[in-house]
Amino acid sequence: MKNDAVPTADLMVDDVMRRWPSTIRVFLDFRMRCVGCPIAAFHTVDEACDEHSIDPAALLSKLRDTANAVV
């Protein structure tokens, strides 16, 4: 991973969920089927947003808020 401080659009979905487990709830809230998907290790956040017709800015904002909320 390039940046450990916050989730970014170029990180693999699986890496985001492993680094910040609390973000799993965000993917579920956005009705993305990434949790448990074998493709999560190969799709970036941006690609997953495209695949699920999700606004990447909205998802990233929520992912970052959630990742930063964890102490």
HELIX and SHEET records of a PDB file:
HELIX    1   1 VAL A   13  ARG A   19  1                                   7    
HELIX    2   2 PRO A   21  THR A   23  5                                   3    
HELIX    3   3 ILE A   24  ASP A   29  1                                   6    
HELIX    4   4 PRO A   38  ALA A   41  5                                   4    
HELIX    5   5 VAL A   45  HIS A   52  1                                   8    
HELIX    6   6 PRO A   56  ALA A   69  1                                  14    
END                                                                             
